[in-house]
Amino acid sequence: MDLILYSKPGCHLCEGLLEKLEVIATQRGDVTIEIRDITTREDWFAAYEYEIPVLRYRDADRAEHSIPRPSPRLGGAQLEKWLQKSIGS
């Protein structure tokens, strides 16, 4: 599972989501997380300034797909189940 997290420095929601994703990645062993700092590109900033954290995934063909925003209240196990349901892997 290849995940992409659009984030920016100092975003507490982003940091919380990343912590949970890192635990899932460590436990599963088949999860990669690419962090994209929206402050480094104008197009990312324009698209996601008020939306972060934004989570996307890459399929087997390397195409990127959106994932609905997970609730920040989800615990690690709940988030993993939510991801599996949202992505199907």
CNS distance restraints for C-alpha pairs under 8 A (distance, minus, plus):
assign (resid   1 and name CA) (resid  30 and name CA) 6.09 0.50 0.50
assign (resid   1 and name CA) (resid  31 and name CA) 4.67 0.50 0.50
assign (resid   1 and name CA) (resid  32 and name CA) 6.35 0.50 0.50
assign (resid   1 and name CA) (resid  57 and name CA) 7.31 0.50 0.50
assign (resid   1 and name CA) (resid  58 and name CA) 7.42 0.50 0.50
assign (resid   1 and name CA) (resid  59 and name CA) 7.86 0.50 0.50
assign (resid   1 and name CA) (resid  89 and name CA) 7.18 0.50 0.50
assign (resid   2 and name CA) (resid  31 and name CA) 5.81 0.50 0.50
assign (resid   2 and name CA) (resid  32 and name CA) 4.86 0.50 0.50
assign (resid   2 and name CA) (resid  33 and name CA) 6.18 0.50 0.50
assign (resid   2 and name CA) (resid  34 and name CA) 7.76 0.50 0.50
assign (resid   2 and name CA) (resid  57 and name CA) 5.53 0.50 0.50
assign (resid   2 and name CA) (resid  58 and name CA) 5.38 0.50 0.50
assign (resid   2 and name CA) (resid  59 and name CA) 7.49 0.50 0.50
assign (resid   3 and name CA) (resid  31 and name CA) 7.25 0.50 0.50
assign (resid   3 and name CA) (resid  32 and name CA) 5.96 0.50 0.50
assign (resid   3 and name CA) (resid  33 and name CA) 4.80 0.50 0.50
assign (resid   3 and name CA) (resid  34 and name CA) 6.20 0.50 0.50
assign (resid   3 and name CA) (resid  55 and name CA) 6.95 0.50 0.50
assign (resid   3 and name CA) (resid  56 and name CA) 5.81 0.50 0.50
assign (resid   3 and name CA) (resid  57 and name CA) 4.41 0.50 0.50
assign (resid   3 and name CA) (resid  58 and name CA) 6.53 0.50 0.50
assign (resid   4 and name CA) (resid  33 and name CA) 5.70 0.50 0.50
assign (resid   4 and name CA) (resid  34 and name CA) 4.71 0.50 0.50
assign (resid   4 and name CA) (resid  35 and name CA) 5.90 0.50 0.50
assign (resid   4 and name CA) (resid  36 and name CA) 7.09 0.50 0.50
assign (resid   4 and name CA) (resid  55 and name CA) 5.72 0.50 0.50
assign (resid   4 and name CA) (resid  56 and name CA) 5.03 0.50 0.50
assign (resid   4 and name CA) (resid  57 and name CA) 5.74 0.50 0.50
assign (resid   4 and name CA) (resid  58 and name CA) 7.80 0.50 0.50
assign (resid   5 and name CA) (resid  18 and name CA) 7.83 0.50 0.50
assign (resid   5 and name CA) (resid  33 and name CA) 7.04 0.50 0.50
assign (resid   5 and name CA) (resid  34 and name CA) 6.14 0.50 0.50
assign (resid   5 and name CA) (resid  35 and name CA) 4.84 0.50 0.50
assign (resid   5 and name CA) (resid  36 and name CA) 5.98 0.50 0.50
assign (resid   5 and name CA) (resid  53 and name CA) 6.75 0.50 0.50
assign (resid   5 and name CA) (resid  54 and name CA) 5.77 0.50 0.50
assign (resid   5 and name CA) (resid  55 and name CA) 4.75 0.50 0.50
assign (resid   5 and name CA) (resid  56 and name CA) 6.55 0.50 0.50
assign (resid   6 and name CA) (resid  35 and name CA) 6.06 0.50 0.50
assign (resid   6 and name CA) (resid  36 and name CA) 4.78 0.50 0.50
assign (resid   6 and name CA) (resid  37 and name CA) 6.04 0.50 0.50
assign (resid   6 and name CA) (resid  38 and name CA) 6.28 0.50 0.50
assign (resid   6 and name CA) (resid  48 and name CA) 7.57 0.50 0.50
assign (resid   6 and name CA) (resid  52 and name CA) 6.35 0.50 0.50
assign (resid   6 and name CA) (resid  53 and name CA) 5.75 0.50 0.50
assign (resid   6 and name CA) (resid  54 and name CA) 5.02 0.50 0.50
assign (resid   6 and name CA) (resid  55 and name CA) 6.41 0.50 0.50
assign (resid   7 and name CA) (resid  11 and name CA) 7.05 0.50 0.50
assign (resid   7 and name CA) (resid  14 and name CA) 5.81 0.50 0.50
assign (resid   7 and name CA) (resid  35 and name CA) 6.87 0.50 0.50
assign (resid   7 and name CA) (resid  36 and name CA) 6.05 0.50 0.50
assign (resid   7 and name CA) (resid  37 and name CA) 5.09 0.50 0.50
assign (resid   7 and name CA) (resid  38 and name CA) 5.93 0.50 0.50
assign (resid   7 and name CA) (resid  52 and name CA) 5.78 0.50 0.50
assign (resid   7 and name CA) (resid  53 and name CA) 5.42 0.50 0.50
assign (resid   7 and name CA) (resid  54 and name CA) 7.05 0.50 0.50
assign (resid   8 and name CA) (resid  14 and name CA) 7.49 0.50 0.50
assign (resid   8 and name CA) (resid  36 and name CA) 7.87 0.50 0.50
assign (resid   8 and name CA) (resid  37 and name CA) 4.95 0.50 0.50
assign (resid   8 and name CA) (resid  38 and name CA) 5.70 0.50 0.50
assign (resid   8 and name CA) (resid  39 and name CA) 6.34 0.50 0.50
assign (resid   8 and name CA) (resid  52 and name CA) 7.83 0.50 0.50
assign (resid   9 and name CA) (resid  37 and name CA) 7.42 0.50 0.50
assign (resid  10 and name CA) (resid  15 and name CA) 7.88 0.50 0.50
assign (resid  11 and name CA) (resid  15 and name CA) 6.26 0.50 0.50
assign (resid  12 and name CA) (resid  16 and name CA) 6.10 0.50 0.50
assign (resid  13 and name CA) (resid  17 and name CA) 6.22 0.50 0.50
assign (resid  13 and name CA) (resid  52 and name CA) 7.89 0.50 0.50
assign (resid  13 and name CA) (resid  53 and name CA) 6.57 0.50 0.50
assign (resid  13 and name CA) (resid  72 and name CA) 6.98 0.50 0.50
assign (resid  14 and name CA) (resid  18 and name CA) 6.06 0.50 0.50
assign (resid  14 and name CA) (resid  52 and name CA) 6.90 0.50 0.50
assign (resid  14 and name CA) (resid  53 and name CA) 5.02 0.50 0.50
assign (resid  15 and name CA) (resid  19 and name CA) 6.19 0.50 0.50
assign (resid  16 and name CA) (resid  20 and name CA) 6.54 0.50 0.50
assign (resid  16 and name CA) (resid  72 and name CA) 7.54 0.50 0.50
assign (resid  17 and name CA) (resid  21 and name CA) 6.15 0.50 0.50
assign (resid  17 and name CA) (resid  53 and name CA) 7.79 0.50 0.50
assign (resid  17 and name CA) (resid  72 and name CA) 7.02 0.50 0.50
assign (resid  18 and name CA) (resid  22 and name CA) 6.01 0.50 0.50
assign (resid  19 and name CA) (resid  23 and name CA) 6.47 0.50 0.50
assign (resid  20 and name CA) (resid  24 and name CA) 6.38 0.50 0.50
assign (resid  20 and name CA) (resid  75 and name CA) 7.52 0.50 0.50
assign (resid  20 and name CA) (resid  76 and name CA) 5.39 0.50 0.50
assign (resid  20 and name CA) (resid  79 and name CA) 7.71 0.50 0.50
assign (resid  21 and name CA) (resid  25 and name CA) 6.05 0.50 0.50
assign (resid  21 and name CA) (resid  33 and name CA) 7.73 0.50 0.50
assign (resid  21 and name CA) (resid  76 and name CA) 7.59 0.50 0.50
assign (resid  22 and name CA) (resid  26 and name CA) 6.11 0.50 0.50
assign (resid  22 and name CA) (resid  33 and name CA) 7.72 0.50 0.50
assign (resid  23 and name CA) (resid  27 and name CA) 6.16 0.50 0.50
assign (resid  23 and name CA) (resid  76 and name CA) 7.35 0.50 0.50
assign (resid  24 and name CA) (resid  28 and name CA) 5.96 0.50 0.50
assign (resid  24 and name CA) (resid  31 and name CA) 7.50 0.50 0.50
assign (resid  24 and name CA) (resid  76 and name CA) 6.95 0.50 0.50
assign (resid  24 and name CA) (resid  77 and name CA) 7.99 0.50 0.50
assign (resid  24 and name CA) (resid  80 and name CA) 6.64 0.50 0.50
assign (resid  25 and name CA) (resid  29 and name CA) 5.54 0.50 0.50
assign (resid  25 and name CA) (resid  30 and name CA) 6.60 0.50 0.50
assign (resid  25 and name CA) (resid  31 and name CA) 4.67 0.50 0.50
assign (resid  25 and name CA) (resid  32 and name CA) 6.56 0.50 0.50
assign (resid  25 and name CA) (resid  33 and name CA) 7.87 0.50 0.50
assign (resid  26 and name CA) (resid  31 and name CA) 7.79 0.50 0.50
assign (resid  37 and name CA) (resid  41 and name CA) 7.85 0.50 0.50
assign (resid  38 and name CA) (resid  42 and name CA) 7.52 0.50 0.50
assign (resid  38 and name CA) (resid  44 and name CA) 5.01 0.50 0.50
assign (resid  38 and name CA) (resid  45 and name CA) 4.79 0.50 0.50
assign (resid  38 and name CA) (resid  48 and name CA) 7.13 0.50 0.50
assign (resid  38 and name CA) (resid  49 and name CA) 7.42 0.50 0.50
assign (resid  39 and name CA) (resid  44 and name CA) 7.49 0.50 0.50
assign (resid  39 and name CA) (resid  45 and name CA) 5.85 0.50 0.50
assign (resid  40 and name CA) (resid  44 and name CA) 7.88 0.50 0.50
assign (resid  40 and name CA) (resid  45 and name CA) 7.83 0.50 0.50
assign (resid  41 and name CA) (resid  45 and name CA) 6.23 0.50 0.50
assign (resid  42 and name CA) (resid  46 and name CA) 6.02 0.50 0.50
assign (resid  43 and name CA) (resid  47 and name CA) 6.13 0.50 0.50
assign (resid  44 and name CA) (resid  48 and name CA) 5.87 0.50 0.50
assign (resid  44 and name CA) (resid  49 and name CA) 7.69 0.50 0.50
assign (resid  45 and name CA) (resid  49 and name CA) 5.01 0.50 0.50
assign (resid  47 and name CA) (resid  51 and name CA) 7.97 0.50 0.50
assign (resid  48 and name CA) (resid  52 and name CA) 5.85 0.50 0.50
assign (resid  48 and name CA) (resid  54 and name CA) 7.35 0.50 0.50
assign (resid  53 and name CA) (resid  69 and name CA) 7.63 0.50 0.50
assign (resid  54 and name CA) (resid  67 and name CA) 7.94 0.50 0.50
assign (resid  54 and name CA) (resid  69 and name CA) 6.60 0.50 0.50
assign (resid  55 and name CA) (resid  66 and name CA) 6.72 0.50 0.50
assign (resid  55 and name CA) (resid  67 and name CA) 5.85 0.50 0.50
assign (resid  55 and name CA) (resid  68 and name CA) 7.55 0.50 0.50
assign (resid  55 and name CA) (resid  69 and name CA) 6.83 0.50 0.50
assign (resid  56 and name CA) (resid  64 and name CA) 6.55 0.50 0.50
assign (resid  56 and name CA) (resid  65 and name CA) 5.47 0.50 0.50
assign (resid  56 and name CA) (resid  66 and name CA) 4.58 0.50 0.50
assign (resid  56 and name CA) (resid  67 and name CA) 5.34 0.50 0.50
assign (resid  57 and name CA) (resid  64 and name CA) 5.53 0.50 0.50
assign (resid  57 and name CA) (resid  65 and name CA) 5.39 0.50 0.50
assign (resid  57 and name CA) (resid  66 and name CA) 6.67 0.50 0.50
assign (resid  57 and name CA) (resid  67 and name CA) 7.26 0.50 0.50
assign (resid  57 and name CA) (resid  87 and name CA) 7.78 0.50 0.50
assign (resid  58 and name CA) (resid  62 and name CA) 5.12 0.50 0.50
assign (resid  58 and name CA) (resid  63 and name CA) 5.31 0.50 0.50
assign (resid  58 and name CA) (resid  64 and name CA) 4.47 0.50 0.50
assign (resid  58 and name CA) (resid  65 and name CA) 6.30 0.50 0.50
assign (resid  59 and name CA) (resid  63 and name CA) 5.58 0.50 0.50
assign (resid  59 and name CA) (resid  64 and name CA) 6.62 0.50 0.50
assign (resid  59 and name CA) (resid  65 and name CA) 7.65 0.50 0.50
assign (resid  67 and name CA) (resid  86 and name CA) 6.69 0.50 0.50
assign (resid  67 and name CA) (resid  87 and name CA) 7.60 0.50 0.50
assign (resid  68 and name CA) (resid  86 and name CA) 7.87 0.50 0.50
assign (resid  70 and name CA) (resid  74 and name CA) 7.42 0.50 0.50
assign (resid  70 and name CA) (resid  79 and name CA) 7.46 0.50 0.50
assign (resid  70 and name CA) (resid  82 and name CA) 7.76 0.50 0.50
assign (resid  74 and name CA) (resid  78 and name CA) 5.53 0.50 0.50
assign (resid  74 and name CA) (resid  79 and name CA) 5.55 0.50 0.50
assign (resid  75 and name CA) (resid  79 and name CA) 5.91 0.50 0.50
assign (resid  76 and name CA) (resid  80 and name CA) 6.23 0.50 0.50
assign (resid  77 and name CA) (resid  81 and name CA) 6.37 0.50 0.50
assign (resid  78 and name CA) (resid  82 and name CA) 6.08 0.50 0.50
assign (resid  79 and name CA) (resid  83 and name CA) 6.05 0.50 0.50
assign (resid  80 and name CA) (resid  84 and name CA) 6.22 0.50 0.50
assign (resid  81 and name CA) (resid  85 and name CA) 6.20 0.50 0.50
assign (resid  82 and name CA) (resid  86 and name CA) 6.01 0.50 0.50
assign (resid  83 and name CA) (resid  87 and name CA) 5.80 0.50 0.50
assign (resid  83 and name CA) (resid  88 and name CA) 7.58 0.50 0.50
assign (resid  83 and name CA) (resid  89 and name CA) 7.92 0.50 0.50
assign (resid  84 and name CA) (resid  88 and name CA) 4.97 0.50 0.50
assign (resid  84 and name CA) (resid  89 and name CA) 5.05 0.50 0.50
assign (resid  85 and name CA) (resid  89 and name CA) 7.47 0.50 0.50
